[in-house]
């Protein structure tokens, strides 16, 4: 019997940037400036999320012709303090050069290797509603190493119809199609009642990682990685900040018993 667990990963939309004591991910060894690989280290989950942000910023800098970047410049562009950035990059064995900073393309390569982006990860999208259509047609995935290679839905009117150039397959075909096409990442964009069944099919098809948009906690084997995106929760968090700023502007705040103190 396969061990299963409910994965309560943090939101993939806005990972907590100060959660450095969160569970760690064992990352592969990477080289420094093309040298021998450094010792593999356990990188905190929050640091992994920040590495993805650094990569986006550095890639934009490289496209604009930048060759080096100071830690202060990179940290400001990424929205973190420079001390935290230097700590994050130290996990890669990258410490920069005093008075020069970091070589942009070298740092891009180091982060890409650490995040496993030196090879493509084929993606399957399950649930071709409004969100699924948008994901299937998004042109930014292939260029970043995430080509969408399979689409699934249960609607007979959608099965066989190309979306983004890919014919939609039936949910029952998930295990076979994912196995044949080497899908490693599954995206669940179904109603919550169907999410667990879809998850089970994806796992049966050899999918290793799941991005879940359904508002449910998925039960998965220990070796499966799940990231949950709950847009309602993100909006509620933003609502909290709006309300707090409004209270601050009015010179009031609520105490534990619900009373308003001014």
WOBEL-V238765 format. One record per residue. PSI is psi in whole degrees, 0 to 359 (* if undefined). Layout:
# WOBEL-V238765
psi: <PSI & PSI>
This chain:
# WOBEL-V238765
psi: <133 & 130 & 138 & 157 & 155 & 121 & 122 & 55 & 153 & 162 & 140 & 354 & 308 & 80 & 144 & 116 & 354 & 12 & 61 & 356 & 12 & 166 & 146 & 159 & 129 & 114 & 154 & 157 & 144 & 158 & 161 & 118 & 38 & 7 & 189 & 150 & 142 & 170 & 134 & 141 & 157 & 118 & 128 & 147 & 319 & 325 & 323 & 317 & 320 & 326 & 321 & 323 & 316 & 320 & 317 & 315 & 315 & 321 & 320 & 321 & 318 & 320 & 333 & 3 & 5 & 139 & 329 & 158 & 136 & 153 & 324 & 321 & 316 & 319 & 322 & 318 & 331 & 347 & 28 & 165 & 155 & 329 & 317 & 320 & 314 & 324 & 316 & 315 & 338 & 335 & 334 & 352 & 18 & 120 & 359 & 179 & 130 & 132 & 350 & 314 & 217 & 143 & 122 & 308 & 325 & 316 & 321 & 314 & 319 & 316 & 319 & 318 & 319 & 321 & 2 & 30 & 12 & 356 & 160 & 149 & 108 & 139 & 141 & 136 & 127 & 123 & 92 & 58 & 208 & 313 & 314 & 319 & 315 & 317 & 319 & 328 & 357 & 122 & 355 & 344 & 310 & 319 & 340 & 10 & 17 & 67 & 134 & 118 & 352 & 144 & 144 & 145 & 165 & 348 & 120 & 332 & 343 & 328 & 128 & 347 & 129 & 135 & 120 & 27 & 1 & 123 & 140 & 132 & 164 & 152 & 324 & 339 & 3 & 307 & 314 & 314 & 316 & 321 & 315 & 322 & 1 & 41 & 130 & 340 & 128 & 136 & 121 & 114 & 42 & 170 & 155 & 328 & 336 & 350 & 315 & 318 & 318 & 317 & 314 & 320 & 319 & 316 & 320 & 332 & 5 & 7 & 134 & 333 & 146 & 130 & 114 & 116 & 350 & 139 & 61 & 157 & 120 & 142 & 117 & 160 & 161 & 330 & 358 & 131 & 133 & 135 & 132 & 131 & 109 & 99 & 328 & 318 & 318 & 319 & 324 & 323 & 316 & 322 & 320 & 315 & 322 & 315 & 320 & 319 & 325 & 319 & 318 & 319 & 329 & 357 & 29 & 160 & 158 & 142 & 179 & 326 & 9 & 356 & 145 & 124 & 131 & *>
